[in-house]
Amino acid sequence: MDDPQIGQPQQSEDKPSPLLWTSHAPKVDRGERKEVDSGKKKQEDKEMQGGWAQQEVGQAQVGHAARTTRLVQIVEDLAAHPAERVPQACEDWAATKGAYRFWDNEHVEAAAIRRVHIAKTLARCQGQELILAIQDTTDVDYRTHAATTGLGHWQGKRTKGKLPQGLKVHSVLAASQEGVPLGLLFQHVWVREAETVPEEEQVHRRHQSIEEKESGRWLLAQQAIQASFEPEQRVLTIADREADLYDLFAQPRPADKELLMRAKHDRRLKTEPQAQAEHLWERIRQTQAALIVAFEVPRSHEHKARSTKLAIRFATLTIAPPRPKKNQAVWKPIPLQVVLAEEVDPPEGETPVSWLRLSTMPVTGYEEAVQGVLWYSLRWLIERYHYMLKSGCRIEELQLETVQRLERALATYCIVAWRLLWLTYEAREAPESSCEVVLQKDEWQALYATIHQTPTPPQQPPTLHEAVYWIARLGGFLGRTSDGEPGVKVIWRGLRRLQDIAATWRLLHSLEPPTTCGSWEDYGLPMTHIFRKHPTERCR
């Protein structure tokens, strides 16, 4: 499958010049045009409200303006009801059929959908002192979808004797150094073609170059990151242990494009020819702890969230290169900044936190060492993003017949997942900003009236933090002292309820009769429809 190209959106090669557009426009079948027309009023209402989806994907180059309009409507509908199935999210048959036909259209490239979102992400990155580019890979599991063609396999628990099947997805999420997700920078989707790998091929793979392996995705993503930004933009790539690849550290990098990884291998260090061999973990633990800091450990698959203390050790160590593979140039040793953070007095029964970080950024003092630990803790954002994609948007429940349709749907849902994740963290970092950056006027009015049980909302909109807190309450958030800030799950539940509440609010206010003296014609209503016997009667 083609990978998305990083940079500005590109026009389709078969699209004619603007002067020839009228007479040589790409054909759109009757069904597609009928569905667009049926949803035209719905989409016009959203554009009048300045919908975020129009701003995000309204410039998508998907071959025809009608398809772009359809994409805007699909994104808007799915974001309003992220956990619902497509028919429930689209609300009517025409919009539902339009969504499925859009994903089935072979003229729509998944890369084009991602490309327009990536362009908006780069625009949001402008003005940021430092961009965190967080990488990770996830499996999208379709093992129960026996009728879907083109899916790949991977190692895991078998179902009825068969390996899991689905898609492999590698994403790069941009975030500010405060932890606000800004959008996707890169995404690579692929399938594994074979169910099993013969033992002799496994041996052969050890002698392959990294570009021939799946591990090459880390290098491919890093190259895309470096090509996306201006030379003066500072970018820090953050990844987990799977990215601990000598090839990645040895890859040429421009200035201000740095790496921060969690160590996986106990690598051999460069030493004098006659000196005893040293290894990474042993050497860094011989370094005296520079300080002990209080730290909030985020929840993970290995442990619960908790407050703890970490002992910080750091040093500049030179990593010895691995043995060169066949027909490969000999690498040189690489000096790296090594930071070890280990938990002091962990709770009984809990595995102690032990994080060994490898970085290309200079670490000359404890402040820079601690800052690196804090930045790495934001790697959790990419896991929350994939969680939102799979559990929040429930993409693993999509019933589509081919892997090509799934990839187009995945590209669409990726935008929705980012939007919901952004809302959660933006409310924490910019709590005093107006809620109108994310909610329309009728939405926050309906929200305020519901929470405060009053028919009269205030003239001024509430803050973003207040609005998100109320949305979370609609989703079941209790707001107890020990609960902390609301998370992604209760917010998307609350958004689902808010959409229904806001729809009712708009309906009631559109039917509200005039309260001041005047004719009904002043309000655009024929008098004969209101006053059959006395069409000229005025309201009393």
C-alpha positions in Angstrom: 0.0 0.0 0.0 1.2 3.5 -0.7 2.5 5.5 2.2 1.3 9.0 2.8 3.6 11.7 1.4 4.5 14.4 4.0 4.0 18.0 3.0 1.4 20.0 1.3 -1.7 18.4 -0.2 -1.2 17.4 -3.8 -3.7 17.3 -6.6 -4.6 14.0 -8.2 -2.6 13.4 -11.4 -5.8 12.8 -13.4 -7.4 16.1 -12.3 -7.6 18.6 -15.2 -6.5 22.2 -15.0 -9.0 24.7 -13.5 -9.8 26.1 -17.0 -10.9 22.7 -18.2 -12.7 21.7 -15.0 -16.2 22.3 -16.3 -16.0 20.2 -19.5 -13.6 17.5 -18.3 -14.5 17.0 -14.6 -14.0 13.4 -13.3 -17.2 11.5 -13.6 -19.3 10.8 -10.5 -21.9 8.1 -10.7 -25.6 9.0 -10.2 -25.7 7.2 -6.8 -22.8 9.2 -5.4 -24.2 12.6 -6.7 -27.7 11.7 -5.3 -26.3 10.9 -1.9 -24.4 14.2 -1.8 -27.5 16.1 -2.9 -29.6 14.4 -0.2 -27.1 15.5 2.5 -26.5 19.0 1.0 -28.7 20.9 3.4 -27.2 19.0 6.4 -23.7 19.9 5.2 -24.6 23.6 4.4 -25.8 24.0 8.0 -22.5 22.7 9.3 -20.5 25.0 7.1 -22.6 27.9 8.2 -21.6 27.0 11.8 -17.9 27.0 10.7 -17.6 23.3 11.4 -14.1 22.1 12.4 -14.3 19.2 9.9 -14.7 21.6 7.0 -11.6 23.4 8.2 -9.6 20.2 8.7 -10.4 18.2 5.5 -12.3 20.7 3.3 -9.2 21.0 1.0 -8.8 17.2 0.6 -7.8 16.3 -3.0 -9.9 13.1 -3.5 -10.6 13.6 -7.2 -13.9 15.5 -7.1 -15.5 18.3 -5.1 -18.5 16.1 -4.3 -16.2 13.5 -2.7 -14.6 16.2 -0.6 -18.0 17.4 0.6 -18.8 13.8 1.4 -15.6 13.4 3.4 -16.4 16.5 5.5 -19.8 15.2 6.3 -18.4 11.7 7.3 -15.8 13.2 9.6 -18.3 15.5 11.2 -20.8 12.7 11.8 -18.3 10.2 13.1 -16.8 12.8 15.5 -20.2 13.5 16.8 -20.9 9.8 17.5 -17.5 8.2 17.7 -18.5 5.0 19.5 -21.6 4.4 17.4 -21.8 2.1 14.3 -21.7 3.9 11.0 -25.5 3.9 10.4 -26.2 5.4 13.9 -23.4 8.0 13.4 -24.6 9.1 10.0 -28.3 9.3 11.3 -30.0 8.6 7.9 -29.8 6.1 5.1 -28.5 8.5 2.4 -25.5 9.6 4.6 -24.8 6.0 5.6 -24.8 4.8 2.0 -22.6 7.7 1.1 -20.0 6.8 3.7 -19.8 3.2 2.6 -19.6 4.2 -1.1 -16.9 6.7 -0.3 -14.7 4.0 1.3 -15.5 1.7 -1.5 -14.5 4.2 -4.2 -11.2 3.0 -5.8 -10.5 6.6 -7.0 -10.2 7.7 -3.3 -6.7 7.1 -1.9 -6.3 6.7 1.8 -3.0 8.6 1.5 -4.9 11.6 0.2 -7.1 11.6 3.3 -4.1 11.4 5.6 -2.3 14.0 3.5 -4.8 16.8 4.1 -4.8 16.1 7.9 -1.0 16.1 7.9 -0.9 19.5 6.2 -3.1 20.9 9.0 -0.9 19.3 11.6 2.1 21.0 10.2 0.2 24.3 10.3 -0.6 23.8 14.0 3.1 23.0 14.6 4.1 26.5 13.4 5.2 28.7 16.3 6.0 25.8 18.6 9.4 26.0 20.2 9.8 22.2 20.3 7.7 19.6 18.6 7.5 16.1 20.1 7.1 13.5 17.3 5.9 10.3 19.1 6.1 7.0 17.2 4.5 3.6 17.9 3.0 0.6 16.2 -0.3 -1.1 16.9 -2.2 -4.1 15.6 -5.8 -3.6 14.3 -7.4 -6.9 14.9 -10.0 -8.3 12.4 -9.6 -12.0 13.4 -13.4 -12.4 13.5 -13.9 -10.9 10.0 -13.5 -14.1 8.0 -15.2 -12.5 4.9 -12.7 -9.6 4.6 -10.1 -10.2 2.0 -6.5 -9.0 1.9 -5.8 -9.1 5.7 -2.4 -10.1 7.0 -1.4 -12.2 10.0 0.9 -11.9 13.1 1.9 -14.0 16.0 -0.6 -14.2 18.9 -3.3 -16.3 20.5 -4.9 -18.5 17.8 -8.7 -18.5 17.2 -10.0 -21.9 16.0 -6.5 -22.8 15.0 -5.8 -19.6 13.0 -3.4 -16.8 13.8 -4.8 -13.3 14.4 -5.4 -11.3 11.2 -5.7 -7.6 10.5 -3.6 -4.6 9.8 -0.3 -3.3 11.2 -0.4 0.5 11.7 2.7 2.7 12.5 1.8 6.3 13.5 3.7 9.4 14.3 1.8 11.8 16.5 2.9 15.4 16.9 2.5 17.1 20.3 3.6 20.3 21.9 6.1 20.1 24.8 3.2 20.7 27.1 1.5 17.5 25.9 -1.2 18.8 23.6 -1.6 16.4 20.6 -1.4 18.4 17.3 -2.2 15.7 14.8 -0.6 13.0 12.7 2.7 13.6 11.0 3.1 10.2 9.3 1.3 6.9 9.1 2.3 3.6 7.5 -0.3 0.7 7.1 0.7 -2.7 5.9 -0.2 -6.4 6.1 1.9 -9.5 6.7 1.3 -11.8 3.8 2.3 -15.2 5.2 0.7 -16.9 8.2 4.0 -18.6 9.2 7.7 -18.0 8.5 9.9 -21.0 7.9 12.8 -21.4 10.3 15.4 -21.2 7.5 13.8 -17.8 6.4 14.0 -16.5 10.0 17.8 -17.2 9.9 18.0 -15.5 6.5 16.3 -12.4 7.9 19.0 -11.8 10.4 21.3 -11.1 7.5 18.9 -8.7 5.7 19.3 -5.0 5.8 16.9 -3.1 8.0 15.2 -1.6 4.9 14.1 -5.1 4.0 12.5 -5.7 7.4 9.5 -4.3 9.2 11.9 -2.5 11.5 12.6 -0.2 8.6 9.4 1.6 9.4 11.2 3.5 12.2 13.7 4.8 9.7 11.1 5.6 7.1 9.1 7.5 9.7 12.1 9.5 10.9 13.0 10.4 7.3 9.5 11.7 6.8 9.7 13.7 10.0 12.9 15.3 9.0 11.6 16.2 5.6 8.4 17.8 7.0 9.9 20.6 9.0 12.0 23.6 8.2 15.7 23.3 9.3 15.3 25.7 12.2 12.4 23.8 13.7 13.4 21.8 16.8 11.9 18.3 16.7 12.4 15.5 19.2 11.4 12.0 18.1 10.2 9.8 21.0 9.8 6.0 20.8 9.7 2.9 23.0 12.2 0.0 23.2 11.3 -1.4 19.8 13.0 1.7 18.2 16.3 0.9 20.0 18.1 0.3 16.6 21.7 1.2 15.9 20.6 2.0 12.3 18.3 4.7 13.6 21.0 6.4 15.7 23.5 6.1 12.8 21.1 7.6 10.3 22.1 11.1 9.1 20.1 13.8 11.0 20.0 17.5 10.4 20.6 19.9 13.3 17.8 20.3 15.8 16.2 16.9 14.8 17.0 14.8 17.9 16.1 11.3 19.2 14.9 10.0 22.6 14.4 6.3 23.0 14.0 3.7 25.7 16.8 1.3 25.7 16.1 -2.4 24.9 19.6 -3.8 24.5 22.4 -4.0 27.0 24.8 -2.7 24.4 28.5 -3.0 24.5 30.4 0.2 25.1 33.5 1.4 23.4 36.6 0.8 25.5 40.4 0.9 25.1 41.8 -2.1 23.1 43.2 -3.8 26.2 40.5 -2.8 28.6 37.8 -5.2 29.9 34.5 -5.1 28.0 31.8 -2.9 29.6 28.1 -2.9 29.0 25.4 -0.2 29.2 23.4 -1.1 32.2 26.4 -2.0 34.4 28.2 1.2 33.5 25.3 3.6 34.1 24.5 2.1 37.5 28.1 2.7 38.6 27.3 6.4 38.2 26.3 8.2 41.4 22.6 9.4 41.5 22.5 13.1 40.7 19.2 13.7 42.5 15.9 12.1 43.6 12.7 13.7 42.2 9.0 13.3 42.9 7.3 11.9 39.8 3.8 10.9 38.7 4.0 7.5 37.0 1.3 7.2 34.3 -0.9 4.1 34.2 0.3 1.4 31.8 -0.2 -2.3 31.1 2.5 -3.1 33.7 1.4 -0.9 36.6 -1.2 1.5 37.9 -0.7 5.3 38.0 1.0 6.4 41.3 3.1 9.1 42.9 6.7 8.0 43.5 10.3 9.1 43.7 12.9 8.4 41.1 16.7 8.4 41.4 18.2 10.0 38.3 21.6 9.0 36.9 23.1 10.3 33.7 26.3 10.1 31.7 27.7 10.5 28.2 28.6 7.0 26.9 29.9 5.8 23.6 28.1 2.9 22.1 30.1 0.3 20.2 28.7 -0.6 16.8 27.4 -4.1 16.1 29.1 -6.4 13.7 28.5 -5.3 10.1 26.3 -7.5 8.0 27.2 -8.8 4.6 27.9 -6.0 2.0 27.4 -3.3 4.7 29.8 -0.5 5.6 31.5 -0.6 9.0 29.8 1.8 11.4 31.5 4.1 13.8 30.9 4.3 17.6 28.2 6.7 18.5 28.3 8.9 21.7 24.8 9.1 23.3 23.4 10.7 26.4 22.3 8.0 28.8 19.7 8.7 31.6 18.6 6.1 34.1 15.5 6.7 36.2 14.8 4.1 38.9 12.1 4.0 41.5 13.1 4.5 45.1 11.1 2.3 47.6 8.4 1.0 45.3 5.0 -0.1 46.8 4.9 -3.7 47.9 3.8 -6.0 45.1 4.6 -3.5 42.4 7.4 -3.9 39.8 9.9 -1.0 40.4 10.0 1.6 37.6 13.3 1.4 35.7 13.6 3.5 32.6 16.9 3.7 30.7 16.8 6.4 28.1 19.1 7.0 25.1 19.2 10.4 23.6 21.1 12.5 21.1 20.2 15.7 23.0 23.0 17.2 25.2 22.6 16.5 28.9 25.0 18.6 30.9 23.1 18.8 34.2 20.3 17.3 36.2 17.7 19.8 34.9 18.2 18.5 31.4 18.2 14.9 32.6 14.9 15.4 34.4 13.4 17.3 31.4 14.2 14.3 29.2 12.4 12.0 31.6 9.3 14.3 31.6 9.3 14.5 27.8 9.5 10.7 27.5 6.5 10.4 29.9 4.5 12.0 27.1 5.0 9.0 24.9 1.8 7.7 26.6 -0.1 10.0 24.2 0.5 7.7 21.2 -0.9 4.8 23.2 -3.9 6.9 24.2 -4.3 7.8 20.5 -4.3 4.2 19.4 -6.7 3.3 22.3 -9.1 6.0 21.2 -8.9 4.7 17.6 -9.7 1.1 18.6 -11.8 1.4 21.7 -13.3 4.9 21.3 -14.0 4.8 17.5 -14.3 1.0 17.5 -12.6 0.6 14.1 -12.1 -3.1 14.8 -15.8 -3.6 14.5 -16.1 -2.2 11.0 -17.7 -4.7 8.6 -16.0 -3.9 5.3 -15.2 -6.5 2.6 -11.7 -5.6 1.5 -8.5 -4.3 3.1 -8.5 -1.3 0.8 -11.9 -0.2 2.1 -10.6 -0.7 5.7 -7.6 1.5 5.0 -9.8 4.4 3.7 -12.0 4.1 6.7 -9.0 3.9 9.0 -7.6 7.1 7.5 -11.0 8.8 8.2 -11.2 7.6 11.7 -7.6 8.7 12.5 -8.7 12.3 12.2 -11.7 11.7 14.5 -9.5 10.0 17.1 -7.0 12.9 17.1 -9.8 15.4 17.5 -11.2 13.7 20.6 -7.8 13.3 22.1 -6.9 16.9 21.4 -10.1 18.1 23.2 -9.1 16.2 26.3 -5.6 17.6 26.6 -6.3 21.1 25.3 -8.7 21.7 28.2 -5.9 20.9 30.6 -3.3 23.1 29.0 -5.5 26.1 28.1 -8.3 25.9 30.7 -9.2 29.6 30.5 -9.8 29.8 26.8 -13.3 30.1 25.5 -15.2 26.9 24.9 -16.2 28.2 21.5 -12.9 26.9 20.1 -14.5 23.5 20.1 -18.3 24.0 20.6 -20.9 25.9 18.6 -23.0 28.5 20.4 -26.1 26.3 20.5 -24.0 23.4 21.8 -22.5 25.2 24.8 -25.9 26.8 25.6 -27.6 23.4 25.6 -24.8 22.0 27.8 -25.0 24.8 30.3 -28.8 24.6 30.5 -28.7 20.8 31.0 -26.0 20.9 33.7 -27.5 23.9 35.6 -31.2 22.9 35.0 -32.1 26.4 33.7 -33.7 27.4 30.4 -31.6 30.6 30.2 -27.9 30.2 29.5 -25.5 33.2 30.1 -24.5 35.6 27.3 -20.8 34.8 27.6 -19.6 31.3 26.8 -17.9 29.3 29.7 -14.3 28.4 29.7 -13.0 25.4 27.8 -12.1 23.7 31.1 -15.6 24.2 32.5 -17.3 22.9 29.3 -15.1 19.8 29.1 -15.8 19.1 32.8 -19.5 19.3 32.2 -19.3 17.1 29.1 -17.4 14.6 31.2 -20.3 14.7 33.7 -22.7 13.8 31.0 -20.5 10.8 30.3 -20.6 9.6 33.9 -17.6 11.5 35.5 -18.3 12.0 39.2 -15.7 14.8 39.8 -14.6 13.5 43.2 -11.5 14.9 44.7 -9.6 11.7 44.1 -10.8 11.4 40.5 -8.4 14.0 39.0 -9.1 15.3 35.5 -11.6 13.6 33.3 -10.2 11.1 30.8 -10.8 10.4 27.2 -13.5 7.7 27.7 -16.0 9.8 29.8 -15.5 12.7 27.4 -16.4 10.8 24.3 -19.4 9.4 26.2 -20.4 12.9 27.2 -20.0 14.2 23.6 -22.4 11.5 22.4 -25.1 12.7 24.9 -24.3 16.4 24.1 -25.0 15.9 20.4 -28.6 14.6 21.1 -29.2 17.3 23.7 -28.0 20.1 21.3 -30.2 18.7 18.5 -33.2 18.9 20.8 -32.2 22.4 21.9 -32.0 23.6 18.3 -35.3 22.1 17.4 -37.1 23.7 20.4 -35.6 27.1 19.7 -36.4 27.0 16.0 -40.1 26.4 16.9 -40.3 29.1 19.5 -43.1 31.6 18.6 -42.5 35.3 18.6 -43.0 37.0 22.0 -43.1 40.6 20.8 -46.0 42.3 19.0 -45.8 42.0 15.2 -47.2 40.0 12.4 -46.1 36.4 11.8 -45.1 37.5 8.4 -42.3 39.4 10.1 -40.9 36.1 11.1 -41.2 34.4 7.7 -44.4 32.6 8.4 -47.5 32.9 6.2 -50.3 34.4 8.3 -52.9 32.2 6.7 -51.1 29.1 8.1 -51.4 30.5 11.6 -54.7 32.4 11.6 -57.2 30.7 9.3 -60.2 32.9 10.1 -58.4 36.2 10.8 -55.2 36.4 8.6 -54.6 40.0 9.5 -54.9 39.6 13.3 -51.9 40.8 15.2 -50.5 39.0 18.3 -51.8 40.3 21.6 
